[in-house]
Amino acid sequence: MAQMHLNEGIVLDGRYRLDRQLGMGGFGITYKATDLRLDRPVAVKEYFPNYCAARLPEWEGEVRPLDGMGRHFVKGMDRFSDEARRLAQLSHLPSVVHVNDYFEANGTAYMVMDFVEGQTLKQMVDKFGGRIRPEMLMSLIGPAVSTLWHVHKKGLIHRDLSPDNIMIRSDNSVCLIDFGNARSTDGDKSMTVAMKQGFAAPEQYSTRGQDTYTDVYGLCATLYYCLTGRLPTRAVDRLAGKPLPWPREMGVVMDRVQEQAIMDGLELQTNLRIRNMEALYRRLFGQK
């Protein structure tokens, strides 16, 4: 089987030395690297859609689209470039991972971001034996809600909120990562179907109807998972009649107002769901 990731020690763009692979998804590979010019750690994200591309080791790791997949590869790289620009527009927000550079090499594209020391909410859930105490979770999540409110004011929705995409830094501050599925809310343009089972709102199974309330669903699903240790019932299964148990039914002892807010954020019908992050913040914390 051909190797997908680049080897440690490779220097990209004459500046970024790859130290180790951090993670791999369907659309890219993330590495911890060293910025040799500034002598500091960074994260480098490589556009590598493994469903439509392959690496050519004989050409020093060059990435090429598979036969007949060139159009898909180029379209995805355009979206990757858009993600870099979107994140650069949000660089004033302390709770959004900062992009410092973007360049193309090896037949593909790379994004250079701050290296975030810490753990994801998913890792924190595992560390605490499957659940995070409500009071701890709420103290951590407030800045994420506030930051998403500012992101939405910029006309963007994240569309991929989950415990894997919310980092808790070593100083306990929060950082939102992976805006690869983010889209503009301007106009009535069709959006790609994007979903992470259990965290995706029902409208994400379609190409229309996604808005700020879509992120409300994703964030409330994330809170639900962190509190209960269980994936929320998939939206499509709920539409077919399968219930979504309340956290209290799984032994979670928490403020009933906050619990109600989370469940209202998980309403299947958008007209019944909490509409935006400002309203969610008020429901969870009583102010904004």
C-alpha positions as a Markdown table, in Angstrom:
| # | Residue | x | y | z |
|---|---|---|---|---|
| 1 | Met | 0.0 | 0.0 | 0.0 |
| 2 | Ala | 1.4 | 3.4 | -1.0 |
| 3 | Gln | 2.3 | 5.8 | 1.7 |
| 4 | Met | -0.1 | 8.7 | 2.0 |
| 5 | His | 1.8 | 11.1 | 4.3 |
| 6 | Leu | 5.0 | 13.0 | 3.7 |
| 7 | Asn | 8.1 | 11.8 | 5.5 |
| 8 | Glu | 9.4 | 13.6 | 8.6 |
| 9 | Gly | 12.3 | 16.0 | 8.0 |
| 10 | Ile | 11.0 | 17.2 | 4.6 |
| 11 | Val | 11.1 | 21.0 | 4.3 |
| 12 | Leu | 8.3 | 22.7 | 2.5 |
| 13 | Asp | 8.5 | 26.1 | 0.8 |
| 14 | Gly | 12.1 | 26.3 | 2.0 |
| 15 | Arg | 10.8 | 27.1 | 5.5 |
| 16 | Tyr | 8.6 | 24.5 | 7.2 |
| 17 | Arg | 10.2 | 21.3 | 8.4 |
| 18 | Leu | 7.7 | 18.5 | 9.0 |
| 19 | Asp | 8.3 | 16.8 | 12.4 |
| 20 | Arg | 5.4 | 14.4 | 12.6 |
| 21 | Gln | 1.9 | 13.6 | 11.4 |
| 22 | Leu | -0.9 | 14.8 | 13.6 |
| 23 | Gly | -3.9 | 13.4 | 11.9 |
| 24 | Met | -5.4 | 12.4 | 8.6 |
| 25 | Gly | -8.9 | 12.8 | 7.2 |
| 26 | Gly | -10.7 | 12.3 | 3.9 |
| 27 | Phe | -9.6 | 15.6 | 2.5 |
| 28 | Gly | -6.2 | 16.3 | 4.1 |
| 29 | Ile | -3.3 | 15.5 | 6.3 |
| 30 | Thr | -2.1 | 17.7 | 9.2 |
| 31 | Tyr | 1.5 | 17.7 | 10.4 |
| 32 | Lys | 3.3 | 19.3 | 13.3 |
| 33 | Ala | 6.2 | 21.3 | 11.8 |
| 34 | Thr | 8.8 | 23.8 | 12.7 |
| 35 | Asp | 9.0 | 27.3 | 11.1 |
| 36 | Leu | 12.7 | 27.4 | 10.5 |
| 37 | Arg | 12.6 | 31.2 | 9.9 |
| 38 | Leu | 11.0 | 32.0 | 13.2 |
| 39 | Asp | 12.0 | 28.9 | 15.1 |
| 40 | Arg | 8.6 | 28.1 | 16.4 |
| 41 | Pro | 6.2 | 25.1 | 16.1 |
| 42 | Val | 3.3 | 25.4 | 13.6 |
| 43 | Ala | 0.7 | 23.1 | 12.2 |
| 44 | Val | 0.8 | 22.4 | 8.4 |
| 45 | Lys | -2.4 | 21.1 | 6.7 |
| 46 | Glu | -1.9 | 19.5 | 3.3 |
| 47 | Tyr | -4.7 | 19.2 | 0.8 |
| 48 | Phe | -4.8 | 15.4 | 0.1 |
| 49 | Pro | -8.3 | 14.1 | -0.9 |
| 50 | Asn | -7.5 | 10.4 | -0.7 |
| 51 | Tyr | -10.7 | 9.5 | -2.6 |
| 52 | Cys | -9.5 | 11.2 | -5.8 |
| 53 | Ala | -5.7 | 11.6 | -5.5 |
| 54 | Ala | -2.6 | 9.6 | -4.9 |
| 55 | Arg | 1.0 | 10.4 | -3.9 |
| 56 | Leu | 3.9 | 9.6 | -6.2 |
| 57 | Pro | 6.8 | 8.7 | -4.0 |
| 58 | Glu | 9.1 | 8.5 | -7.0 |
| 59 | Trp | 8.4 | 12.2 | -7.5 |
| 60 | Glu | 9.3 | 13.2 | -3.9 |
| 61 | Gly | 5.8 | 13.0 | -2.7 |
| 62 | Glu | 4.0 | 14.8 | -5.4 |
| 63 | Val | 0.2 | 14.6 | -5.3 |
| 64 | Arg | -1.7 | 13.8 | -8.5 |
| 65 | Pro | -5.4 | 13.3 | -9.2 |
| 66 | Leu | -6.5 | 9.8 | -10.1 |
| 67 | Asp | -7.6 | 9.2 | -13.7 |
| 68 | Gly | -10.8 | 11.0 | -14.4 |
| 69 | Met | -10.8 | 12.8 | -11.1 |
| 70 | Gly | -9.0 | 16.0 | -12.1 |
| 71 | Arg | -12.1 | 18.2 | -12.0 |
| 72 | His | -12.9 | 17.0 | -8.5 |
| 73 | Phe | -9.4 | 17.5 | -7.3 |
| 74 | Val | -9.2 | 21.1 | -8.6 |
| 75 | Lys | -12.6 | 22.0 | -7.2 |
| 76 | Gly | -11.5 | 20.6 | -3.8 |
| 77 | Met | -8.3 | 22.6 | -3.9 |
| 78 | Asp | -10.3 | 25.8 | -4.6 |
| 79 | Arg | -12.3 | 25.0 | -1.5 |
| 80 | Phe | -9.1 | 24.5 | 0.5 |
| 81 | Ser | -7.9 | 27.9 | -0.6 |
| 82 | Asp | -11.2 | 29.4 | 0.4 |
| 83 | Glu | -10.8 | 27.9 | 3.9 |
| 84 | Ala | -7.5 | 29.6 | 4.3 |
| 85 | Arg | -8.9 | 32.9 | 3.3 |
| 86 | Arg | -11.9 | 32.5 | 5.6 |
| 87 | Leu | -9.7 | 31.7 | 8.5 |
| 88 | Ala | -7.5 | 34.7 | 7.8 |
| 89 | Gln | -10.6 | 36.9 | 7.9 |
| 90 | Leu | -11.3 | 35.6 | 11.4 |
| 91 | Ser | -7.7 | 36.1 | 12.8 |
| 92 | His | -8.9 | 38.8 | 15.2 |
| 93 | Leu | -10.9 | 36.2 | 17.1 |
| 94 | Pro | -8.8 | 34.5 | 19.8 |
| 95 | Ser | -10.9 | 31.3 | 19.8 |
| 96 | Val | -10.4 | 30.6 | 16.1 |
| 97 | Val | -7.2 | 28.9 | 15.0 |
| 98 | His | -5.0 | 31.4 | 13.1 |
| 99 | Val | -3.7 | 30.9 | 9.6 |
| 100 | Asn | -0.3 | 32.4 | 9.0 |
| 101 | Asp | 0.6 | 31.2 | 5.4 |
| 102 | Tyr | -0.7 | 29.5 | 2.3 |
| 103 | Phe | 1.3 | 28.1 | -0.6 |
| 104 | Glu | 1.1 | 25.5 | -3.4 |
| 105 | Ala | 3.8 | 22.8 | -3.9 |
| 106 | Asn | 4.0 | 19.1 | -4.8 |
| 107 | Gly | 1.0 | 19.4 | -7.0 |
| 108 | Thr | -1.2 | 20.4 | -4.1 |
| 109 | Ala | -1.7 | 23.1 | -1.5 |
| 110 | Tyr | -0.7 | 23.8 | 2.1 |
| 111 | Met | -2.0 | 25.9 | 4.9 |
| 112 | Val | 0.2 | 26.9 | 7.9 |
| 113 | Met | -1.6 | 27.5 | 11.2 |
| 114 | Asp | -0.7 | 28.2 | 14.8 |
| 115 | Phe | 0.1 | 24.9 | 16.6 |
| 116 | Val | -2.4 | 24.5 | 19.4 |
| 117 | Glu | -1.1 | 22.8 | 22.5 |
| 118 | Gly | -3.9 | 21.0 | 24.2 |
| 119 | Gln | -6.6 | 18.4 | 23.6 |
| 120 | Thr | -9.9 | 18.1 | 21.8 |
| 121 | Leu | -13.2 | 17.9 | 23.7 |
| 122 | Lys | -13.3 | 14.3 | 22.4 |
| 123 | Gln | -10.0 | 13.5 | 24.1 |
| 124 | Met | -11.1 | 15.3 | 27.2 |
| 125 | Val | -14.3 | 13.1 | 27.4 |
| 126 | Asp | -12.1 | 10.0 | 27.1 |
| 127 | Lys | -9.7 | 11.4 | 29.8 |
| 128 | Phe | -12.6 | 11.8 | 32.2 |
| 129 | Gly | -13.9 | 8.3 | 31.7 |
| 130 | Gly | -16.7 | 9.1 | 29.1 |
| 131 | Arg | -18.3 | 12.3 | 30.5 |
| 132 | Ile | -17.4 | 15.8 | 31.4 |
| 133 | Arg | -19.1 | 17.3 | 34.5 |
| 134 | Pro | -21.7 | 19.9 | 33.5 |
| 135 | Glu | -20.2 | 22.8 | 35.5 |
| 136 | Met | -16.8 | 22.2 | 33.9 |
| 137 | Leu | -18.2 | 21.8 | 30.4 |
| 138 | Met | -20.2 | 25.0 | 30.6 |
| 139 | Ser | -17.3 | 27.0 | 31.9 |
| 140 | Leu | -15.3 | 25.8 | 28.9 |
| 141 | Ile | -17.9 | 26.2 | 26.2 |
| 142 | Gly | -19.0 | 29.8 | 26.8 |
| 143 | Pro | -16.2 | 31.3 | 24.7 |
| 144 | Ala | -17.0 | 28.9 | 21.8 |
| 145 | Val | -20.6 | 30.0 | 21.7 |
| 146 | Ser | -19.5 | 33.7 | 21.7 |
| 147 | Thr | -16.9 | 33.1 | 19.0 |
| 148 | Leu | -19.4 | 31.3 | 16.7 |
| 149 | Trp | -21.8 | 34.3 | 17.1 |
| 150 | His | -19.0 | 36.5 | 15.7 |
| 151 | Val | -18.3 | 34.0 | 13.0 |
| 152 | His | -21.9 | 34.1 | 12.0 |
| 153 | Lys | -21.9 | 37.9 | 11.9 |
| 154 | Lys | -19.2 | 37.6 | 9.3 |
| 155 | Gly | -21.7 | 35.6 | 7.2 |
| 156 | Leu | -20.1 | 32.2 | 7.7 |
| 157 | Ile | -21.3 | 28.9 | 9.2 |
| 158 | His | -18.9 | 26.2 | 10.4 |
| 159 | Arg | -21.1 | 23.2 | 9.4 |
| 160 | Asp | -18.8 | 20.6 | 11.1 |
| 161 | Leu | -19.0 | 21.2 | 14.8 |
| 162 | Ser | -18.2 | 18.2 | 16.9 |
| 163 | Pro | -16.0 | 17.2 | 19.9 |
| 164 | Asp | -13.1 | 16.6 | 17.4 |
| 165 | Asn | -13.2 | 20.2 | 16.1 |
| 166 | Ile | -13.1 | 22.1 | 19.4 |
| 167 | Met | -9.7 | 22.3 | 21.1 |
| 168 | Ile | -9.1 | 23.1 | 24.7 |
| 169 | Arg | -5.7 | 24.7 | 25.0 |
| 170 | Ser | -3.3 | 23.9 | 27.9 |
| 171 | Asp | -4.4 | 27.2 | 29.6 |
| 172 | Asn | -8.1 | 25.9 | 29.3 |
| 173 | Ser | -9.0 | 28.5 | 26.7 |
| 174 | Val | -11.1 | 27.2 | 23.7 |
| 175 | Cys | -10.1 | 27.1 | 20.0 |
| 176 | Leu | -12.3 | 26.2 | 17.1 |
| 177 | Ile | -10.5 | 24.3 | 14.3 |
| 178 | Asp | -11.2 | 22.8 | 10.9 |
| 179 | Phe | -13.3 | 25.3 | 8.9 |
| 180 | Gly | -13.0 | 23.1 | 5.8 |
| 181 | Asn | -16.8 | 22.8 | 5.5 |
| 182 | Ala | -17.6 | 26.4 | 6.3 |
| 183 | Arg | -19.8 | 28.2 | 3.9 |
| 184 | Ser | -21.2 | 31.7 | 3.4 |
| 185 | Thr | -24.9 | 32.3 | 4.4 |
| 186 | Asp | -25.3 | 35.0 | 1.7 |
| 187 | Gly | -28.0 | 34.4 | -0.8 |
| 188 | Asp | -29.7 | 31.2 | -1.6 |
| 189 | Lys | -26.9 | 29.2 | -3.1 |
| 190 | Ser | -26.9 | 25.4 | -2.9 |
| 191 | Met | -24.4 | 24.0 | -0.4 |
| 192 | Thr | -22.7 | 20.7 | -0.5 |
| 193 | Val | -24.0 | 17.9 | 1.7 |
| 194 | Ala | -21.8 | 17.8 | 4.7 |
| 195 | Met | -22.4 | 15.7 | 7.8 |
| 196 | Lys | -20.8 | 14.0 | 10.7 |
| 197 | Gln | -23.2 | 11.3 | 12.0 |
| 198 | Gly | -24.9 | 12.2 | 15.2 |
| 199 | Phe | -23.7 | 15.9 | 15.1 |
| 200 | Ala | -25.3 | 16.8 | 11.7 |
| 201 | Ala | -28.6 | 18.7 | 11.6 |
| 202 | Pro | -31.3 | 17.2 | 9.4 |
| 203 | Glu | -31.0 | 20.0 | 6.9 |
| 204 | Gln | -27.3 | 18.9 | 6.3 |
| 205 | Tyr | -28.6 | 15.8 | 4.5 |
| 206 | Ser | -29.9 | 18.3 | 1.8 |
| 207 | Thr | -28.2 | 21.0 | -0.2 |
| 208 | Arg | -30.4 | 23.8 | 1.0 |
| 209 | Gly | -31.8 | 25.3 | 4.2 |
| 210 | Gln | -28.6 | 25.5 | 6.2 |
| 211 | Asp | -28.0 | 28.6 | 8.3 |
| 212 | Thr | -26.9 | 29.7 | 11.8 |
| 213 | Tyr | -29.3 | 27.3 | 13.4 |
| 214 | Thr | -27.3 | 24.4 | 11.7 |
| 215 | Asp | -24.3 | 25.3 | 13.9 |
| 216 | Val | -26.6 | 25.6 | 16.9 |
| 217 | Tyr | -27.6 | 21.9 | 16.3 |
| 218 | Gly | -23.9 | 20.8 | 15.9 |
| 219 | Leu | -22.8 | 22.6 | 19.1 |
| 220 | Cys | -25.7 | 21.3 | 21.1 |
| 221 | Ala | -25.0 | 17.8 | 19.8 |
| 222 | Thr | -21.4 | 18.3 | 21.0 |
| 223 | Leu | -22.6 | 19.3 | 24.5 |
| 224 | Tyr | -24.9 | 16.3 | 24.6 |
| 225 | Tyr | -22.1 | 14.0 | 23.7 |
| 226 | Cys | -19.7 | 15.5 | 26.3 |
| 227 | Leu | -22.3 | 15.3 | 29.0 |
| 228 | Thr | -23.6 | 11.8 | 28.3 |
| 229 | Gly | -20.7 | 10.1 | 26.6 |
| 230 | Arg | -23.1 | 8.9 | 23.9 |
| 231 | Leu | -23.6 | 10.0 | 20.3 |
| 232 | Pro | -26.9 | 11.8 | 19.8 |
| 233 | Thr | -29.4 | 9.8 | 17.9 |
| 234 | Arg | -28.9 | 10.5 | 14.2 |
| 235 | Ala | -31.2 | 13.1 | 12.8 |
| 236 | Val | -32.4 | 10.8 | 10.0 |
| 237 | Asp | -33.3 | 8.1 | 12.7 |
| 238 | Arg | -35.1 | 10.7 | 14.8 |
| 239 | Leu | -37.1 | 11.7 | 11.7 |
| 240 | Ala | -38.1 | 8.0 | 11.4 |
| 241 | Gly | -39.3 | 8.0 | 15.0 |
| 242 | Lys | -36.3 | 6.9 | 17.1 |
| 243 | Pro | -36.2 | 9.0 | 20.3 |
| 244 | Leu | -33.4 | 11.2 | 21.6 |
| 245 | Pro | -33.1 | 10.5 | 25.4 |
| 246 | Trp | -32.7 | 13.5 | 27.7 |
| 247 | Pro | -29.4 | 13.7 | 29.5 |
| 248 | Arg | -31.2 | 13.3 | 32.8 |
| 249 | Glu | -32.4 | 9.9 | 31.6 |
| 250 | Met | -28.7 | 8.8 | 31.4 |
| 251 | Gly | -27.9 | 10.0 | 34.9 |
| 252 | Val | -26.7 | 13.5 | 34.1 |
| 253 | Val | -27.4 | 15.9 | 37.0 |
| 254 | Met | -27.4 | 19.5 | 35.6 |
| 255 | Asp | -29.2 | 22.8 | 35.6 |
| 256 | Arg | -32.6 | 22.1 | 34.1 |
| 257 | Val | -32.6 | 25.4 | 32.2 |
| 258 | Gln | -29.4 | 24.5 | 30.5 |
| 259 | Glu | -30.6 | 21.0 | 29.7 |
| 260 | Gln | -33.7 | 22.4 | 28.1 |
| 261 | Ala | -31.6 | 24.8 | 26.0 |
| 262 | Ile | -29.5 | 22.0 | 24.7 |
| 263 | Met | -32.6 | 19.9 | 23.8 |
| 264 | Asp | -34.2 | 23.0 | 22.2 |
| 265 | Gly | -31.0 | 23.4 | 20.2 |
| 266 | Leu | -31.5 | 19.8 | 19.0 |
| 267 | Glu | -35.0 | 20.3 | 17.6 |
| 268 | Leu | -35.4 | 18.7 | 14.2 |
| 269 | Gln | -37.6 | 21.5 | 12.8 |
| 270 | Thr | -35.6 | 24.7 | 12.3 |
| 271 | Asn | -38.6 | 26.9 | 13.2 |
| 272 | Leu | -38.7 | 25.2 | 16.6 |
| 273 | Arg | -34.9 | 25.2 | 17.1 |
| 274 | Ile | -32.9 | 27.9 | 18.8 |
| 275 | Arg | -32.1 | 30.1 | 15.9 |
| 276 | Asn | -28.6 | 31.6 | 16.5 |
| 277 | Met | -25.7 | 31.6 | 18.9 |
| 278 | Glu | -26.7 | 34.8 | 20.6 |
| 279 | Ala | -30.0 | 33.2 | 21.6 |
| 280 | Leu | -28.2 | 30.0 | 22.7 |
| 281 | Tyr | -25.8 | 32.0 | 24.8 |
| 282 | Arg | -28.7 | 33.7 | 26.6 |
| 283 | Arg | -30.4 | 30.4 | 27.2 |
| 284 | Leu | -27.3 | 28.7 | 28.5 |
| 285 | Phe | -25.8 | 31.5 | 30.6 |
| 286 | Gly | -28.7 | 34.0 | 31.0 |
| 287 | Gln | -27.0 | 37.0 | 29.3 |
| 288 | Lys | -25.2 | 38.2 | 26.2 |
